[in-house]
Amino acid sequence: MKHFIALLCLSLSGIANAETPIKTSPTEVPQLRYQIIAERSHKPSLFTQGLLVKDGYFYESSGLYAKSMLVSYPVTEPESKWAKLSAPFTKKQNVPERYFAEGLALLNNKLYQLTWQEHTLFIMDVKNFNLLNTLTYEGEGWGLTTDGKYLIRSDGSTTLFFHNTDNFAIEKKVNVSLNQQPVSNLNELEYSDGFIWANIWHDNRILKINPASGEVTGIVDLSSIVKGLGLIDSESVLNGIAYDADKKAFWITGKQWPKMYLLKFK
């Protein structure tokens, strides 16, 4: 009798399985390969929050309370000089101690620098770092970039905020998803060729995001680079993406990293 019941259960199970449609998994997001074109030193005193390249110079926003700053330095500075980590910055502007500097964007010769929890956006002249204006916003500031029309901000959530460039009012929002699942901890941002590239806080991957839909269309895993650095501080995470239009490649670095890498994504 037990044998008969077992057979009956198996039979019913087979019928149920035959009638239940099989759920197909979402389309696999492409894993993008990369080639290291060059590497150079990076001052490990910089707690990198925002990074960009323009006209042969890096512009970098460094965080932490009482240590935040905005700096610039040449892309082509001889490696032998930077290897000593003692070369002065071309320009440097300290941020008041009560602010924790975050993401950075450049538009129309103006630098826009976020602050973490102080609801303040600094607007500075790219030529001399003179403060031109300050604007306020709700929520936290993490990463910042621009597509030429909007200033695009992350706040560590799954949402990207598209701000008006004049008054920083939010014009629209886009939720980011990977295989139909929300992706949180979005951090440093870069815009290039119609896509947003984003670091994930405490993650060694960079995401390629469709700004219209928020869908992740590609993933770059830089775990091997991070492992090779032998970093000790758990907060020395990958965070810094700057598209170099002259070289048609991306510079990447991280918080307190001793190196920067020029990568060609494939």
Contacts in CASP RR format, 6 or more apart in sequence:
PFRMAT RR
TARGET T0000
AUTHOR 0000-0000-0000
METHOD contacts of the structure
MODEL  1
MKHFIALLCLSLSGIANAETPIKTSPTEVPQLRYQIIAERSHKPSLFTQG
LLVKDGYFYESSGLYAKSMLVSYPVTEPESKWAKLSAPFTKKQNVPERYF
AEGLALLNNKLYQLTWQEHTLFIMDVKNFNLLNTLTYEGEGWGLTTDGKY
LIRSDGSTTLFFHNTDNFAIEKKVNVSLNQQPVSNLNELEYSDGFIWANI
WHDNRILKINPASGEVTGIVDLSSIVKGLGLIDSESVLNGIAYDADKKAF
WITGKQWPKMYLLKFK
25 179 0 8 1.000
26 179 0 8 1.000
26 180 0 8 1.000
27 179 0 8 1.000
29 178 0 8 1.000
29 179 0 8 1.000
29 216 0 8 1.000
29 217 0 8 1.000
29 218 0 8 1.000
29 219 0 8 1.000
30 217 0 8 1.000
30 218 0 8 1.000
30 219 0 8 1.000
31 218 0 8 1.000
31 219 0 8 1.000
31 220 0 8 1.000
31 221 0 8 1.000
32 208 0 8 1.000
32 218 0 8 1.000
32 219 0 8 1.000
32 220 0 8 1.000
32 265 0 8 1.000
32 266 0 8 1.000
33 265 0 8 1.000
33 266 0 8 1.000
34 220 0 8 1.000
34 222 0 8 1.000
34 263 0 8 1.000
34 264 0 8 1.000
34 265 0 8 1.000
34 266 0 8 1.000
35 263 0 8 1.000
35 264 0 8 1.000
35 266 0 8 1.000
36 225 0 8 1.000
36 261 0 8 1.000
36 262 0 8 1.000
36 263 0 8 1.000
37 247 0 8 1.000
37 249 0 8 1.000
37 262 0 8 1.000
37 263 0 8 1.000
37 264 0 8 1.000
38 261 0 8 1.000
38 262 0 8 1.000
39 259 0 8 1.000
39 260 0 8 1.000
39 261 0 8 1.000
39 262 0 8 1.000
40 77 0 8 1.000
40 79 0 8 1.000
40 82 0 8 1.000
40 259 0 8 1.000
40 260 0 8 1.000
40 262 0 8 1.000
41 79 0 8 1.000
41 82 0 8 1.000
41 83 0 8 1.000
41 85 0 8 1.000
41 258 0 8 1.000
41 259 0 8 1.000
41 260 0 8 1.000
42 253 0 8 1.000
42 254 0 8 1.000
42 257 0 8 1.000
42 258 0 8 1.000
42 259 0 8 1.000
42 260 0 8 1.000
43 85 0 8 1.000
44 85 0 8 1.000
44 256 0 8 1.000
44 257 0 8 1.000
44 258 0 8 1.000
45 62 0 8 1.000
45 256 0 8 1.000
46 60 0 8 1.000
46 62 0 8 1.000
46 71 0 8 1.000
46 255 0 8 1.000
46 256 0 8 1.000
47 62 0 8 1.000
47 63 0 8 1.000
47 64 0 8 1.000
47 67 0 8 1.000
47 255 0 8 1.000
47 256 0 8 1.000
48 60 0 8 1.000
48 61 0 8 1.000
48 62 0 8 1.000
48 188 0 8 1.000
48 239 0 8 1.000
48 240 0 8 1.000
48 253 0 8 1.000
48 254 0 8 1.000
48 255 0 8 1.000
48 256 0 8 1.000
48 257 0 8 1.000
49 61 0 8 1.000
49 62 0 8 1.000
49 63 0 8 1.000
49 101 0 8 1.000
49 102 0 8 1.000
49 103 0 8 1.000
49 104 0 8 1.000
49 114 0 8 1.000
49 143 0 8 1.000
49 188 0 8 1.000
49 239 0 8 1.000
49 255 0 8 1.000
50 60 0 8 1.000
50 61 0 8 1.000
50 102 0 8 1.000
50 103 0 8 1.000
50 104 0 8 1.000
50 143 0 8 1.000
50 144 0 8 1.000
50 188 0 8 1.000
50 239 0 8 1.000
50 240 0 8 1.000
51 58 0 8 1.000
51 59 0 8 1.000
51 60 0 8 1.000
51 61 0 8 1.000
51 104 0 8 1.000
51 188 0 8 1.000
51 240 0 8 1.000
51 241 0 8 1.000
51 242 0 8 1.000
51 251 0 8 1.000
51 253 0 8 1.000
52 58 0 8 1.000
52 59 0 8 1.000
52 60 0 8 1.000
52 104 0 8 1.000
52 105 0 8 1.000
52 106 0 8 1.000
52 190 0 8 1.000
52 242 0 8 1.000
53 59 0 8 1.000
53 75 0 8 1.000
53 242 0 8 1.000
53 243 0 8 1.000
53 244 0 8 1.000
53 245 0 8 1.000
53 251 0 8 1.000
54 106 0 8 1.000
54 126 0 8 1.000
56 74 0 8 1.000
56 75 0 8 1.000
56 76 0 8 1.000
56 246 0 8 1.000
57 72 0 8 1.000
57 73 0 8 1.000
57 74 0 8 1.000
57 75 0 8 1.000
57 90 0 8 1.000
58 72 0 8 1.000
58 73 0 8 1.000
58 74 0 8 1.000
58 75 0 8 1.000
58 242 0 8 1.000
58 251 0 8 1.000
59 70 0 8 1.000
59 71 0 8 1.000
59 72 0 8 1.000
59 104 0 8 1.000
59 106 0 8 1.000
59 111 0 8 1.000
59 126 0 8 1.000
60 70 0 8 1.000
60 71 0 8 1.000
60 72 0 8 1.000
60 73 0 8 1.000
60 104 0 8 1.000
61 68 0 8 1.000
61 69 0 8 1.000
61 70 0 8 1.000
61 101 0 8 1.000
61 102 0 8 1.000
61 103 0 8 1.000
61 104 0 8 1.000
61 113 0 8 1.000
61 114 0 8 1.000
62 68 0 8 1.000
62 69 0 8 1.000
62 70 0 8 1.000
62 71 0 8 1.000
62 101 0 8 1.000
63 69 0 8 1.000
63 95 0 8 1.000
63 100 0 8 1.000
63 101 0 8 1.000
63 102 0 8 1.000
64 100 0 8 1.000
65 97 0 8 1.000
65 98 0 8 1.000
65 99 0 8 1.000
65 100 0 8 1.000
66 97 0 8 1.000
68 94 0 8 1.000
68 95 0 8 1.000
68 99 0 8 1.000
68 100 0 8 1.000
68 101 0 8 1.000
69 92 0 8 1.000
69 93 0 8 1.000
69 94 0 8 1.000
69 95 0 8 1.000
69 101 0 8 1.000
70 91 0 8 1.000
70 92 0 8 1.000
70 93 0 8 1.000
70 95 0 8 1.000
70 101 0 8 1.000
70 104 0 8 1.000
70 111 0 8 1.000
70 113 0 8 1.000
70 124 0 8 1.000
70 129 0 8 1.000
71 89 0 8 1.000
71 90 0 8 1.000
71 91 0 8 1.000
71 92 0 8 1.000
71 93 0 8 1.000
72 89 0 8 1.000
72 90 0 8 1.000
72 91 0 8 1.000
72 92 0 8 1.000
73 87 0 8 1.000
73 89 0 8 1.000
73 90 0 8 1.000
74 90 0 8 1.000
75 244 0 8 1.000
75 251 0 8 1.000
77 87 0 8 1.000
81 87 0 8 1.000
85 258 0 8 1.000
91 128 0 8 1.000
91 129 0 8 1.000
92 129 0 8 1.000
93 124 0 8 1.000
93 129 0 8 1.000
95 101 0 8 1.000
95 113 0 8 1.000
95 115 0 8 1.000
95 122 0 8 1.000
98 118 0 8 1.000
99 115 0 8 1.000
99 116 0 8 1.000
99 118 0 8 1.000
99 120 0 8 1.000
100 115 0 8 1.000
100 116 0 8 1.000
100 117 0 8 1.000
100 118 0 8 1.000
101 113 0 8 1.000
101 114 0 8 1.000
101 115 0 8 1.000
101 116 0 8 1.000
102 113 0 8 1.000
102 114 0 8 1.000
102 115 0 8 1.000
102 116 0 8 1.000
102 141 0 8 1.000
102 142 0 8 1.000
102 143 0 8 1.000
102 144 0 8 1.000
103 113 0 8 1.000
103 114 0 8 1.000
103 141 0 8 1.000
103 142 0 8 1.000
103 143 0 8 1.000
103 144 0 8 1.000
103 188 0 8 1.000
103 189 0 8 1.000
104 111 0 8 1.000
104 112 0 8 1.000
104 113 0 8 1.000
104 114 0 8 1.000
104 144 0 8 1.000
105 111 0 8 1.000
105 112 0 8 1.000
105 144 0 8 1.000
105 145 0 8 1.000
105 146 0 8 1.000
105 151 0 8 1.000
105 152 0 8 1.000
106 112 0 8 1.000
106 126 0 8 1.000
106 146 0 8 1.000
107 146 0 8 1.000
107 148 0 8 1.000
107 151 0 8 1.000
107 165 0 8 1.000
108 165 0 8 1.000
109 125 0 8 1.000
109 126 0 8 1.000
109 127 0 8 1.000
110 123 0 8 1.000
110 124 0 8 1.000
110 125 0 8 1.000
110 126 0 8 1.000
110 132 0 8 1.000
111 122 0 8 1.000
111 123 0 8 1.000
111 124 0 8 1.000
111 125 0 8 1.000
111 126 0 8 1.000
111 129 0 8 1.000
112 121 0 8 1.000
112 122 0 8 1.000
112 123 0 8 1.000
112 144 0 8 1.000
112 146 0 8 1.000
112 151 0 8 1.000
113 121 0 8 1.000
113 122 0 8 1.000
113 123 0 8 1.000
113 124 0 8 1.000
113 144 0 8 1.000
114 121 0 8 1.000
114 141 0 8 1.000
114 142 0 8 1.000
114 143 0 8 1.000
114 144 0 8 1.000
114 153 0 8 1.000
115 121 0 8 1.000
115 122 0 8 1.000
115 141 0 8 1.000
116 140 0 8 1.000
116 141 0 8 1.000
116 142 0 8 1.000
117 139 0 8 1.000
117 140 0 8 1.000
117 141 0 8 1.000
119 136 0 8 1.000
119 137 0 8 1.000
119 138 0 8 1.000
119 139 0 8 1.000
120 134 0 8 1.000
120 135 0 8 1.000
120 136 0 8 1.000
121 134 0 8 1.000
121 135 0 8 1.000
121 136 0 8 1.000
121 137 0 8 1.000
121 168 0 8 1.000
122 131 0 8 1.000
122 134 0 8 1.000
123 131 0 8 1.000
123 132 0 8 1.000
123 133 0 8 1.000
123 134 0 8 1.000
123 135 0 8 1.000
124 130 0 8 1.000
124 131 0 8 1.000
124 132 0 8 1.000
125 132 0 8 1.000
135 167 0 8 1.000
135 168 0 8 1.000
136 168 0 8 1.000
137 153 0 8 1.000
137 163 0 8 1.000
137 168 0 8 1.000
137 170 0 8 1.000
139 155 0 8 1.000
140 155 0 8 1.000
140 156 0 8 1.000
141 153 0 8 1.000
141 154 0 8 1.000
141 155 0 8 1.000
142 153 0 8 1.000
142 154 0 8 1.000
142 155 0 8 1.000
142 156 0 8 1.000
142 186 0 8 1.000
142 187 0 8 1.000
142 188 0 8 1.000
142 201 0 8 1.000
143 153 0 8 1.000
143 154 0 8 1.000
143 186 0 8 1.000
143 187 0 8 1.000
143 188 0 8 1.000
143 189 0 8 1.000
144 151 0 8 1.000
144 152 0 8 1.000
144 153 0 8 1.000
144 154 0 8 1.000
144 189 0 8 1.000
145 151 0 8 1.000
145 152 0 8 1.000
145 189 0 8 1.000
145 190 0 8 1.000
145 191 0 8 1.000
145 196 0 8 1.000
146 152 0 8 1.000
146 165 0 8 1.000
146 191 0 8 1.000
147 191 0 8 1.000
147 194 0 8 1.000
147 196 0 8 1.000
147 211 0 8 1.000
148 165 0 8 1.000
148 191 0 8 1.000
149 165 0 8 1.000
150 162 0 8 1.000
150 163 0 8 1.000
150 164 0 8 1.000
150 165 0 8 1.000
150 171 0 8 1.000
151 162 0 8 1.000
151 163 0 8 1.000
151 164 0 8 1.000
151 165 0 8 1.000
151 168 0 8 1.000
152 160 0 8 1.000
152 161 0 8 1.000
152 162 0 8 1.000
152 163 0 8 1.000
152 189 0 8 1.000
152 191 0 8 1.000
152 196 0 8 1.000
152 211 0 8 1.000
153 160 0 8 1.000
153 161 0 8 1.000
153 163 0 8 1.000
153 189 0 8 1.000
154 160 0 8 1.000
154 161 0 8 1.000
154 186 0 8 1.000
154 187 0 8 1.000
154 188 0 8 1.000
154 189 0 8 1.000
154 198 0 8 1.000
155 161 0 8 1.000
155 186 0 8 1.000
156 184 0 8 1.000
156 185 0 8 1.000
156 186 0 8 1.000
156 187 0 8 1.000
156 201 0 8 1.000
157 184 0 8 1.000
157 186 0 8 1.000
158 175 0 8 1.000
158 176 0 8 1.000
158 177 0 8 1.000
158 182 0 8 1.000
158 183 0 8 1.000
158 184 0 8 1.000
158 186 0 8 1.000
159 173 0 8 1.000
159 174 0 8 1.000
159 175 0 8 1.000
159 176 0 8 1.000
159 186 0 8 1.000
160 173 0 8 1.000
160 174 0 8 1.000
160 175 0 8 1.000
160 176 0 8 1.000
160 186 0 8 1.000
160 189 0 8 1.000
160 196 0 8 1.000
160 209 0 8 1.000
160 211 0 8 1.000
160 214 0 8 1.000
161 170 0 8 1.000
161 173 0 8 1.000
162 170 0 8 1.000
162 171 0 8 1.000
162 172 0 8 1.000
162 173 0 8 1.000
162 174 0 8 1.000
163 169 0 8 1.000
163 170 0 8 1.000
163 171 0 8 1.000
164 170 0 8 1.000
164 171 0 8 1.000
174 211 0 8 1.000
174 212 0 8 1.000
174 213 0 8 1.000
174 214 0 8 1.000
175 182 0 8 1.000
175 214 0 8 1.000
176 182 0 8 1.000
176 183 0 8 1.000
176 186 0 8 1.000
176 198 0 8 1.000
176 207 0 8 1.000
176 209 0 8 1.000
176 214 0 8 1.000
176 215 0 8 1.000
176 216 0 8 1.000
177 183 0 8 1.000
177 214 0 8 1.000
177 215 0 8 1.000
177 216 0 8 1.000
178 207 0 8 1.000
178 215 0 8 1.000
178 216 0 8 1.000
178 219 0 8 1.000
179 216 0 8 1.000
183 200 0 8 1.000
183 207 0 8 1.000
183 216 0 8 1.000
185 200 0 8 1.000
185 201 0 8 1.000
185 202 0 8 1.000
185 203 0 8 1.000
186 198 0 8 1.000
186 199 0 8 1.000
186 200 0 8 1.000
186 201 0 8 1.000
186 207 0 8 1.000
187 198 0 8 1.000
187 199 0 8 1.000
187 200 0 8 1.000
187 201 0 8 1.000
187 239 0 8 1.000
188 198 0 8 1.000
188 199 0 8 1.000
188 239 0 8 1.000
188 240 0 8 1.000
188 241 0 8 1.000
189 196 0 8 1.000
189 197 0 8 1.000
189 198 0 8 1.000
189 199 0 8 1.000
189 241 0 8 1.000
190 196 0 8 1.000
190 197 0 8 1.000
190 198 0 8 1.000
190 240 0 8 1.000
190 241 0 8 1.000
190 242 0 8 1.000
190 243 0 8 1.000
190 250 0 8 1.000
191 197 0 8 1.000
191 211 0 8 1.000
191 243 0 8 1.000
192 243 0 8 1.000
192 250 0 8 1.000
194 211 0 8 1.000
195 208 0 8 1.000
195 209 0 8 1.000
195 210 0 8 1.000
195 211 0 8 1.000
195 217 0 8 1.000
196 208 0 8 1.000
196 209 0 8 1.000
196 211 0 8 1.000
197 206 0 8 1.000
197 207 0 8 1.000
197 208 0 8 1.000
197 209 0 8 1.000
197 241 0 8 1.000
197 243 0 8 1.000
197 250 0 8 1.000
198 206 0 8 1.000
198 207 0 8 1.000
198 209 0 8 1.000
198 241 0 8 1.000
199 206 0 8 1.000
199 238 0 8 1.000
199 239 0 8 1.000
199 240 0 8 1.000
199 241 0 8 1.000
200 206 0 8 1.000
200 207 0 8 1.000
201 237 0 8 1.000
201 239 0 8 1.000
202 237 0 8 1.000
203 237 0 8 1.000
203 238 0 8 1.000
204 221 0 8 1.000
204 222 0 8 1.000
204 223 0 8 1.000
204 225 0 8 1.000
204 226 0 8 1.000
204 238 0 8 1.000
205 219 0 8 1.000
205 220 0 8 1.000
205 221 0 8 1.000
205 222 0 8 1.000
206 219 0 8 1.000
206 220 0 8 1.000
206 222 0 8 1.000
206 238 0 8 1.000
206 241 0 8 1.000
206 252 0 8 1.000
207 216 0 8 1.000
207 218 0 8 1.000
207 219 0 8 1.000
207 220 0 8 1.000
208 216 0 8 1.000
208 217 0 8 1.000
208 218 0 8 1.000
208 219 0 8 1.000
208 220 0 8 1.000
209 215 0 8 1.000
209 216 0 8 1.000
209 217 0 8 1.000
210 216 0 8 1.000
210 217 0 8 1.000
220 263 0 8 1.000
220 265 0 8 1.000
222 238 0 8 1.000
222 252 0 8 1.000
225 252 0 8 1.000
225 261 0 8 1.000
226 238 0 8 1.000
229 257 0 8 1.000
229 258 0 8 1.000
229 259 0 8 1.000
231 256 0 8 1.000
231 257 0 8 1.000
233 256 0 8 1.000
235 255 0 8 1.000
235 256 0 8 1.000
236 254 0 8 1.000
236 255 0 8 1.000
236 256 0 8 1.000
236 257 0 8 1.000
237 254 0 8 1.000
237 255 0 8 1.000
238 252 0 8 1.000
238 254 0 8 1.000
239 253 0 8 1.000
239 254 0 8 1.000
239 255 0 8 1.000
240 251 0 8 1.000
240 252 0 8 1.000
240 253 0 8 1.000
240 254 0 8 1.000
241 250 0 8 1.000
241 251 0 8 1.000
241 252 0 8 1.000
242 250 0 8 1.000
242 251 0 8 1.000
242 252 0 8 1.000
243 249 0 8 1.000
243 250 0 8 1.000
243 251 0 8 1.000
244 250 0 8 1.000
244 251 0 8 1.000
244 262 0 8 1.000
247 262 0 8 1.000
248 264 0 8 1.000
249 262 0 8 1.000
249 263 0 8 1.000
249 264 0 8 1.000
249 265 0 8 1.000
250 262 0 8 1.000
250 263 0 8 1.000
250 264 0 8 1.000
250 265 0 8 1.000
251 260 0 8 1.000
251 261 0 8 1.000
251 262 0 8 1.000
251 263 0 8 1.000
252 260 0 8 1.000
252 261 0 8 1.000
252 263 0 8 1.000
253 259 0 8 1.000
253 260 0 8 1.000
253 261 0 8 1.000
END
